[in-house]
Amino acid sequence: MVNCCGLLTAQKEPVPLKSVDVELEVRDHVATVVSTLNYENKEDKPLEAVFVFPLPGDAAVCHFSAKLRQTQIVAEVKEKQKAREDYDDALSSGQQAFLLEESEQSPDIFSMSVGCLPPGESASIRLEYVTELSVQADDGLRFCLPAVLNPRYQPQGSGGSGSGNAQVTSTPASLVPYTLTFSAQVSSPRPVSRIESSCSLDPLQYLNSEQTKATIKLAAGHKFDRDVELLIYYKDAHQPTAVVETGEATAKLGTLMGDPVVMLSLYPEFPQAVMSSVASCGEFVFLLDRSGSMGAPMNNSKTDQTRISSARDTLLLLLKSLPMGCYFNIYSFGSSYEHIFPKSVEYSQQTMEEALKKVGEMESNLGGTEILRPLEHIYNQPCIQNQPRQVFVFTDGEVGNTKQVIDLAKKNSHAHRCFSFGIGEGASSALINGLAKEGGGHAQFITGTDRMQPKVMQSLRYALQPAVVDISVTWDMPKDVSVTVLSPPITALFQGQRSLVYARLSGQISEAAEGCVTVKYSLAGHPSQNQLQFSLKPAENTGLTVHRLAARTLIRCLEMEEREPGQQQDDSVRKKVVELSVQSGVSSAFTAFIAVNKDSGEAIQGPLVRRNVPTARLMACSMPYSLSLCSAQPSFKTSMMLGSAGSSAPNSVQYGMNSMDLQSAKSTSASFSRGLFGSKSKKTVKLSGTRPFDIGLTPCSMSISLPSYSAQPHCRKIRECCDSMSSGPDSVETDGMDLQSAKPTSKSFIGGLFGFKAKKTVKLSGTRPFDSGECRPCQPPMDPLLQVVSLQKASGCWDLAPALATALGKTSEEMEKPKPASVNQEVWATILSLIWLHGFKMDSQEEWELLAMKAVSWVRAQNSPCVNECVEAGNALLGCKVQKDALGL
């Protein structure tokens, strides 16, 4: 019998993880994160606690240890299978053991196993990693402590049924049973101007008069139910820098850890004349996620705009901002994929209107998140001469075959640039950053209260800038110093964005010596270069941070090389990764941290009870899910039985197995699955009845039990979640009601959910019937800015139409009366629209700036004689004071 004291999951199982304490130290643009996870066994049997959780995809995990009473056990890095065997052997012997491993499918998912925690005992687990902070469009540095781990869709045939995949137990974000304390200390050579966050913070405290050191804390009472995002702003930010770090004293010279390592942060400055120009050519391919999870709210709020509706608005802005003469196409994907045109078409009024019509019909109704196949189709299309391909990917990033997708982008990097957007909390940082890095583009994350549109339009500006080509980095060092570059070649440079280069220095290095790095490139046909001179004197108090980041960079390059065709038969690259990981103490896909308490005295007796620690999720999926221990199908038949008998609790989703090959689900624990990413075991899995279990994403039947609902108050809630019902393994959650990936099968049910006027009755088990005819879909009014933008023509002008008058808050007569007689209606309407944008929507300028530039170019091309008169009359009509120069006319 389970002792139900302490923290419980939604299924009333005890949770041994009580709290998470995080200390963040930021030095300029590098973060060191120390997390302490406090476990306590309040049951009467020894436990194995398993926690699968997200980390930043580019994190270098470099320390793992456990404290038991007064004993500190520091883990060592070993080859992964050997670490799993050591863990298994320890548990079999009744010893306490601790295992930390990275998912082989995605580097942003880790599994921590705490084995043989005796009744009444506590353990504190310390996890440390280092990571670089990405630069945002507004010059802020972004740090994200991920808490949300949404289900990752595993496409069929992607290799997801192997042994390297994580089983994950999740719970709705509001029900996460453990708490978080978080504090950050920030230091930089330049003053810290401000720190912003998606969570409530205590006031910023400066630690010195120069304001170069500051500390911040999360407000009290924060639960670890959503990602913690910090945006750090420095004054005079982002100057090129070089940090030289001395090697580890005990390491052998001539090795990565024994020699000094330099980290270069390069911020190229491009000529303003070039950067202000906008390309008039290019092939723009937009790839939109339409999986069920895209129906979730942007801001985890029931009243907030959904991800898919925000994406539709963003596509409107993008299509209006494209230059005449370019080509474009729009793909959307879920379990399958669609494209608006058979191939990219020239941008015109006709093609723009056709695309906007299709965009307006897009919903989150295509099932799972299978991104690989549409990307393959895009890359297989022949490129258009003199139209460089730019791919924009919008996704909530919940895929299981991350490495396959990134490898595909790298393989085709010569033929495109990829701009990626992670939508909502839980988006895979490994996927979003990897696509942009390997595709030579730029990554953006849209979380919390962020609006999608300004971030996407910033990336469109990057895409419209001339591509930087022929990039090279040359080193000028003292004659006795040699340089071994550890980073892959730089393939993309953007104004205001940082490029990092790591290199190992060897030879006789004098602290008084200096080095110089020159970055050469060609921009808009003109050769350019930037230089950085730096001292070879090692920095103080950096520990081994730079070495570990360099090791992580080299490990990721080697892992990608190992996945190339032909390398699978040759394990030499894998051996290099293992050797480097062990030497540097940095995790990899082929190694794991293992710690065994060999001084615990008597062996711990009794059967070992497994407890899965739940992670927060924002999309609904109340069963445990995996990445994936069985062969997950991209779509599956689901029978939805409302109010089925025999369910164990309200709001439960239960799965029955019809025909599943359990031989592929390899048990990995003495109790169930020790070593969560699938180590081999001689144990068997016993399934009984329809008890929920965590062997994958392939349910063959499903029953949903719903609590009692009265009629009208819940019509709206059912309607709100309808857009997110799909045939794939994505779903959306409402109050106490999980609608998991099922298509309603009766007309009466469809009529009630989607608000058709048919007078049908829906019968939910244990409830009163209610009349579905009262449920009508309600469309919120369009934002005034989007209203005005939607009326712009592809050429950049506006028609003097009643719809524009309404959008500007005037009647048609009021709009036409002050028009100068010699000016045609389109010029007048376009100048009025520009005045309105400058007069009333300057806070959204990033969103409309490009389409306004197109409008200005169109007005200039008309050579209208009365522009000054139009501007004066337009200001008088709209009540503005916008100058002609401000309009760009």
Buried (B, 14 or more C-beta within 10 A) or exposed (E): EEEEEBBBBBBEBBBBBBBBBBBBBBBBBBBBBBBBBBBBBBBEBBBBBBBBBBBBBBBBBBBBBBBBEEEEBEBBBBBBBEBBBBBBEBBBEBBBBBBBBBBBBBBBBBBBBBBBBBBEBBBBBBBBBBBBBBBBBEBBBBBBBBBBBBBBBBBBEBBBBBBBBBBBBBBBBEBBBBBBBBBBBBBBEBBBBEBBBBBEBEEBEBBEEEBBBBBBBBEEEBBBBBBBBBBBBBEEBBEBBBBBBBBBEEBEEEBBBBBBBBBBBBBBEBEEEBBEEBBEBBBBBBBBBBBBBBBBBBBBEEEBBBBBBBBBBBBBBBBBBBBBEBBBBBBBBBBBBBBBBEEBBEBBEEBBEBBBEBBEEBBBBBBBBBBBBBBEBBBEBEBBEEBBBBBBBBBBBBBBBBBBBBBBBBEBBEBBBBBBBBBBBBBBBBBBBBBBBBBBBBBBBBBBEBBBBBBBBBBBBBBBBBBBEEBEBEBEBBEEBBBEEBBBEBBBBBBBBBBBBBBBBBEEBEEEBBBEBBBBBBBBEEEBEBEBEBEBBBBEEBEBBBBBBBBBBBBBBBBBEBBEEEBEEEEEBBBBBBEBBBBBBBBBBBBBBBBBBEEBEEEBEEEBBBBBBBBBBBBBBBBBBBBBBBBBBBBBEBEBBBBBEEBEEEBBBBBBBEEBEBEBBBBBBBBBBBBBBBBBBEBEBEEEEBEBBBBBBBBBBBBBBBBEBEBEEBBBBBBBBBBBBBBBBBBBBBEEBBBBBBBBEEEBBBBBBBBBEEEBEBBBBEBEEBBBBEBEEEEEEBBBBBBBBBBBBBBBBBBBBEBBBBBBEBEBEEBBEBBBEEBBBBBBBBBBBBBBBBBBBEEBEBBBBBBBBBBBBBBEEBEBEBBEBBBBBBBEBBEBEBEBEBBBB
